[in-house]
Amino acid sequence: MDVNNKRVLVVGLGKSGVASALFLKARGARVTVSDAKPQDEFENEIPVLLDQGIAVETGGHGERTFRGQDLIVVSPGVPVDAPPLVQARALGEQVIGEIELASEFFPGKIVAITGSNGKTTTTTLAGEILATGGLASVVGGNIGTPAISLVERASAETVAVLEVSSFQLETIQKFRPRIAVVLNVTPDHLDRHRTFAAYTDAKARIFENQGGNDFSVLNADDPTCVQMASRTQAQVFWFSRKKEVKQGACVREGQILFRDSKGQREIMLLSDIPLKGAHNVENVLAAICVGALSRVAPQLIRDAVAKFRAVEHRLEYVATIRGVEYYNDSKATNVDATIKALESFPSNIHLILGGKDKGSDYGVLNDLLRHRVKGVYTIGAAATKIESQIRGATEIVHAETLENAIKRAADSAQPGDIVLLAPACASFDQFRNYEHRGKVFKDVVQALT
């Protein structure tokens, strides 16, 4: 892709938008950035962009801004059906996302990992496995570093392990991962995708450009993933913690195995996985597939998994105070993630739920709430909806704020109990992002000492 002297508009001034704008400018493009948020929300970003000669528009999208552009790069947070983008496509302008832009310039191979839950853990672990195996690997995408920022330090030998979201996959055109992983698909982001079918279709686009020499890795225990297998032209490898698979990673008599056309290899004992929860067994199996398909030796895969620790804000142990354990799972931004968190503890849970609703059905939590949860503490904009759907399953405390929820839970909890933040909601009603929410949780918990 030649962008020299081309007019390029970057829509959205988030982390990936700023990185894209700077990358394009460095390659000779005439760059404008546009964001609907007010100027005072970008005090740090705007000076950097202006210093590079990049035009900045904030507080709304001007109609003329979108006209006459050779390329429009849209950030994941901007809906693809936003009126200015619909109009731009109608005028024949090319609209892509940052992940597509990165793939156009990335010189090495790409491993792409998506799913409703477990993306960050699996992406991070897969990166560790490849690095332990001696591969030149870099990790980014929807996790931490924008994919476009990985291009500068990459060569033809570099493998990029990318966490990719449904929002990013909506805007791909040629994006082609050598290994594409779908961990699971459960209802999420229905406030944007509107239907589960549309959300599933967005996830399935990860396979769109793969061919017979590529690999698709799918969860054999997830019905939607099983159905997705018909959508790929790549070689399909499965992972399962419940049954044996002919090709992929599975568990037999406490031993994790990897199978392919060359036979069967023992990777590690199930009991040697250091992460809590059955869902993390699935994440490890998926990462093992990535390692094995990348020809990392079993011993090195085993070493990488053994030293791996939970990522921040994902079922993260915070402290034990007066016999009560506190766990931060702020990254549990949908109902299925909260189910997985609850399943990680047998009982005596004090659960903090709430935030910005994503069109979820919280009633599916009720059985777990009855059997494992002593009390639910609701916070944020979704509190009233949550309370109406879980009423009768367990005791409910309308806490409004996270700080109040923690203090109320701490007052009620007995030694041996668990206080768990697994909110099943987005964070944007009261916090900047899930990281901010998780940090506040940890700060308030530490203050209890």
N, C-alpha and C positions, 0 to 999 in steps of 0.2 A: 504493500500500500504506500503510494507516494503522496505525502501531505504537504510537500514543499510549496509554499505560496498559495495554498488552498485556504478557502474561508471555512473555518470549523467553529461550530458552536458547541460548547459543553453545557449541558443542562443539569443543574444540581451542584451545589458547592460543598458536598460532603468530602470525605477523605479521598474517595476514588475520583471524584470530579476534579478536585484540585490537582491530584497526581496526573490525571489525563491531560489537563490544560497545560501543565508545565512540560510534560513529555512532548506534546504536539508542538508547542512553541519552540522547543529545542530542535525540532526537525523542520523548522521553517514555516510552519502554518501560521496563518493570521487568525488568532484565537480570540473568541468572545466567550465569557461565561455568564450564565443567567440563573438566578435562583429567586423563587417567590418569597422567601423569608426576608425580613428586614435587614438592613445593612449592619445594624449593631450586633447581630448574631455572628458576624464574620470579621471581628476586629483583628484576629490573627492572620486570617487567610488573605484578605483583600490587599494589604501592603505587599505581600509576597508576589501576588499576581500582577499588581500594577508595576512593581519594579521590573518585571519581565516584559512589560509592554502588552499585557493582556487586558482587554477591555472587560469591565465588570458591570453587570446589571443586577440589581437586587430589588426586593420589594414588589416583584411581579414580573411577568414575562411580556415584553412588548411584542405586538403582532409583527412588526417589521423585523424584529431581531431574528425571527425564524426564516425569513425570506432570503433567497439568494445564497444559501449556504451550500458548500460542496459536500459537507459531512456534518451530521449532528450526532454527538456522543451523549447518551443519556445515563445518568446515575441510577443505581438500583431503586432508590427511594422514590423516583418519579414514575407515576403510573404510565404505562405505554399508551393508554387511551386518553391521556391528557389532551384537551382540544388543540393546543399549539402543535403537538406531535402528530395528531391525526391530520391536521391541515398540511403539515410539512410533507407527510407521506403522499397526500393527495397531489401535491405539487411536484412529486417525483424526487424529493430529496432523500438521500440515504440516511437512515436512522439506525444506529447500532448502540450497544452498551459497552462499558469499559472492559468487560471480560472478552468481548469480541475484538476490541481494539488491541488488547494485549496479545491475543492469540495470533493476530496478523503479524506482529513483530517478534514474538518469542521464537528463538532459534532452536530450542530443544524440544523435548517431549512433555506432554501434559497428562497428569493424573487428575481427574475431576471427581469430586465427591459431593453428593447431594443427599437429601433425605429430610424428613420432617424433624428428626431428632438425631443427635449423635454426630453431627457433621464436624464440629470443632474437635472433639476428642479423637475421632477417626483420622481426620486430616493431620492433626498434630502427631499422632502415633505413627501413621504411615510415613510421614516425613522423617521421624526418628529411625524407623526401620530402614529406610533407604540410605540415610546417612550412615548408620551403623554398618550397612552393607557396602560402604565405600562409594556410593553413587553421589554425584554432585547434585544435591537436592536443595530446593528452596520451597518455602511454604508461605502461602498467602491466599488472596481472593477475598471471600467474605469474612475471613478471619484475619484481623490485624492489618497486614500489609496488602495494599491493592495489587492486583495482578500486574498492572502496568508498571509498577515500581520494581518488579522483579526482572524486567527485560534488560536493563542496563548491565547487570552483573551476570548475565546468562551467556552460555555458549551452546554449541550444538550438542554437547554432552550433558547439559543441565536438564534435570527433571523437575518441573514445577508441580507441586502437590497443592491443588487449589480447592478450597471449600467454595461451592457455588450454590446460590439460592435460586428459588423459582423466579424471583424478580430478575436476576441476571440472565437466566436461561431464556426468558421471554424475548430478549433482544439479540440472540445469536443469529449468525448467518452461515459462517463457515467453521465455527468453533468445533474442533475435532480432538477429543482426548484420546490418547493411546489406550488409557484405562479409564473407564467411566464406572463409578460406583453409585448405586442407589441403596441406601441403608434401610429405608422404610418410607411409606407414604400414608399419613393419617391426616385428618382434616386440620388445616392451618391456613392462615392468611385469607380466610373466606371473605373478610371485609374488603379485600382487593380483588381476588380472583372470582369471587361471587359464588362459584359452585365447586364442589370437590372434583368434578370431571375436568374443569378448566385448570384447576391446580395440578391435577395429575398430568394433564397434557403438557403443562409447563415443565414439570419435572422430567417427563419422558423426552424432552428435546435434547437432553444430554447425549442421547444416542444418535441424533439425527444425521450426523455426518460421518459416523463410524463405518469402517469397512471390515472385510473379512480378516484382516491382519490385526485388528484391534480387539480389545477385551471389554466385555460388559460384566460387571460383578453385581449380583442381585441377592436379596434376602429371600431364601426359600421358605421362611416362616411368615412372610408378609404377603397376603393375598393380592394386593395391588402390584407389588413387585413381580409376583409370579405372572400376572397378566401382562406386565410390561415386557417380558422376554420376547414377545412376538414383534416388538417394535424395533429391535436392533438387528443390524446385519453383522455385528461383531460376534466373536466367540463368547458364549455365555458361561460364566463360572458362578457357582452358587456358594453361599455360606449359610449355615444353619446350626443352631444350638440344640434343636429338637430331633433332628433326623439325619441320617447319613445321606451324602450327595455323591454322585458319580464323578463330578468334576467341580472342585472347589475346596472349601474348608468346612469341617464338621467335627463333631465330638463323638468318640466311641470309648466307652469304659473309662471315662476321665482323661482321655488323651485327645489332644487336638491334632487332627490329620489334615494334610493337604493332598488332593488327588488331581492328577492331570493325565495326559496321554502317556507320560513316562512312568506312571505308577503312583504309589502312595508313599508319602513321607511323614514321619512323626515330627511335629513341630515343638510341642510343649505340653505339660500337664495343665489341665483346666484349673487345678488348685493353685497354680503359680501365677495366675493373673492377679495383679495387685489392686485392681479397681473394684469398687463396690457395685453390686447390682447386676441382674441378669442382662439388662440392656447393654452393659459394658462388655459382656461376653460377646454379644453380636458385633459391637464396634471393633473388638480385638480380632474376631474372625475375619471381618472385612479388611482390616489393615494387614492381616496375615496374607490374604489373597493378593493384595497390592505388592507386598514384599516378595512372595513366591513367584508371581508373574513377572516381576522385575529381576528374577534370578538371584535373590538374596538367599544365602545359605540358611538352613533351619536353625543352626546354632546362633547365628547373628540375629535372626528374627527373635529367637527366644531371649537373647540378651537385651534387645531393645525393649521388648514388652516388660521384662522383669524390672527394669529400672524406671519405667514410665510411671508418672504420677498424674492424678486427676488435674485437668485444666482448671484455671480459676473460674469461679462462678458456676461450675458444673458439679453438683453434689460434693461441694468442697467443705471438708471439716474445718470449723472455725475455732471452737473452744469447748471445754467442759467446765461448767460453772455450777458449783453446789450439786454435782452429780448429774446435771442436765447437759446433754450434748446438743450443740448448735451446728446446723448444716446450711450452707448457702448454695441454693440451686437457682439463682436468679436467671440463669439461661433457660430455665423451664418456662418458655414463653407460650406454650400451648398445652392443651389438656393431656395429650398423649405423653408429653414429657413429665407432667405432674404424676400421671399414673406410674410411669417408670420409677420416679423418685419414691413414691409411696411403697412400691413393691420392693424397694431396697431395705425397708425396715419392717419387722414383723408386727409391731404394735406400739402403743403409747406415744403417738405422734401429736404434736401441736403444729398445725399447718397454717401458714400464712398464704392466703389466696387474694388475687385481685390486681388491678392495674387497668390498662386500656384493652377493652374487649376486641377480639378479632373475629366475631361472629361465631363463637364456640358454644358447644352444648356441654355445660358443666354437670348435668345430671348423670353423665356416664361415670362420674367419680363416686357416686353414692354408695355402691357396694363396698369399695375400699374404705370410704369414710366410716361406714358402720362398724367395720371389723378392725380397723387399724388406727383410727384417729380419735383422740380424746376431745379435740376442739378445733374449730376453724376460725381464724381471725381475718376478717375481710378488710381490704383496703382499696382505695382508688375508685375510678369511675365505674368499674364493672361490679362493684360490691353489691348493689341492689339486685342486679340480674343473677349473680352467683347465689345470693341468699335465697332467692325465690326458687332456684332450681335444685338446691341441696337441702332445703328445709326438711327436718325430720330425720336426716341421716346421722347427724351428730350435733353437738352443741355449737352454736354460732355466736361469735362476738364481733359486733360491728366496730372495727378499730379505726377506720378512716385513714390513718397514716401508718407507715411502716414502723416508725419509732414507737408509736403507741401499741401496735400489734406485738412487737417484741417484748415490751414491758409487761403487757397483759399476759402473754404466754409465759414469761419468766415467773410471774406471780403465781400462775396456776400449776406449772410443771413440778413434778416430784422427781427425786433422784431416780435415774434409770430412764427417764422420758427423753424424747427427742423434740427439739424445736426446729422446724424445717421451713425455709423459704423456698417454695416451689409454686410460683404465683399463677401459672397457666394463662398469663396475659402479657401483652407488651407493656413496656415501662413508660411510654411517652406521656402519660397523663401527669406524672409527678416527678419523673426523672429524665435525664438526657438520653439514657440508653440503659440496657440491662447491666452493663458494667458499673455504671453510676449507682444503680439500685443495689447491686451486690456489695459495693464498697460501703454504702451507707449501712447496710445490714451488718457487715463485719465491724464497722466502727461502733455502732450502737451496742452490739454484743460485747465487744471488748470493754466498753465503758461500764458494763454491768459488774465487772470484777472490782 
